[in-house]
């Protein structure tokens, strides 16, 4: 029997949130906890103690880096991955 991993995903954009959740769900047996705000993410981390947290760098109210520090306090065993999205200006410079 395979072990179920718990993954917490935080992104202010519901479309991106769903996309990341769908991508991860097909990889292995995962319990996915999705949220669009930092307070809920911290509450979920405290409650579920996820193995991994995937955090968008630009979240509402609090930056992803700050959230990762707070997550380390409430769930020290959780590994945190902060993801970034290219800004519109970054995409234009990449095309050039």
C-alpha positions in Angstrom: 0.0 0.0 0.0 1.5 3.4 -1.0 1.8 6.2 1.5 -0.4 9.2 1.0 1.4 12.5 1.0 -0.3 15.8 2.0 0.4 18.8 -0.2 -0.7 22.3 0.7 -1.1 24.7 -2.3 -1.5 28.4 -1.9 -2.1 30.7 -4.8 -4.2 33.9 -5.0 -5.2 33.0 -8.6 -7.9 30.2 -8.5 -7.0 29.1 -12.1 -3.3 28.7 -11.3 -4.3 26.9 -8.0 -6.5 24.4 -9.9 -3.8 23.9 -12.5 -1.1 23.0 -10.0 -3.5 20.8 -8.0 -4.4 18.9 -11.2 -0.8 18.5 -12.2 0.2 17.1 -8.8 -2.8 14.9 -8.4 -1.9 12.7 -11.3 1.7 12.1 -10.1 1.0 9.9 -7.0 -1.4 9.4 -4.2 -1.8 12.8 -2.7 -4.1 14.6 -0.3 -4.3 18.1 -1.8 -5.3 21.0 0.3 -5.9 24.2 -1.8 -6.3 27.7 -0.5 -6.3 31.2 -1.9 -5.2 33.1 1.2 -2.3 33.0 3.7 -4.4 32.7 6.9 -6.2 29.6 5.6 -2.8 28.2 4.5 -1.4 28.6 8.0 -4.5 27.1 9.6 -4.3 24.1 7.2 -0.6 23.6 7.8 -1.2 23.6 11.6 -4.1 21.1 11.2 -2.8 18.7 8.5 1.1 19.0 8.8 1.6 18.6 5.1 4.9 17.1 3.8 5.1 19.7 1.1 3.7 23.3 0.6 3.6 24.9 -2.8 3.4 28.6 -2.4 3.0 31.3 -5.1 5.6 34.1 -4.5 3.0 36.9 -5.0 0.1 36.1 -2.7 -2.5 38.5 -1.4 -1.5 40.3 1.8 1.7 38.4 2.4 4.7 37.5 0.1 5.4 33.8 -0.4 8.8 34.1 1.3 7.1 35.5 4.4 4.5 32.8 4.4 7.2 30.1 4.1 8.8 31.5 7.3 5.5 31.4 9.1 4.8 27.8 7.8 8.2 26.7 9.3 7.0 27.9 12.7 3.6 26.1 12.6 4.7 23.0 10.7 8.5 22.6 11.0 8.5 19.3 9.0 6.9 20.8 5.9 9.1 21.4 2.9 8.2 24.6 1.2 8.5 25.4 -2.5 7.9 29.0 -3.6 6.9 29.3 -7.2 7.0 32.4 -9.3 5.1 33.6 -12.3 6.7 35.7 -15.0 5.6 39.3 -15.0 4.2 40.7 -18.3 7.4 42.7 -18.7 9.5 39.5 -18.2 7.6 37.7 -20.9 8.1 40.6 -23.3 11.9 40.7 -22.7 12.1 36.9 -23.1 10.5 37.2 -26.5 13.0 39.8 -27.7 
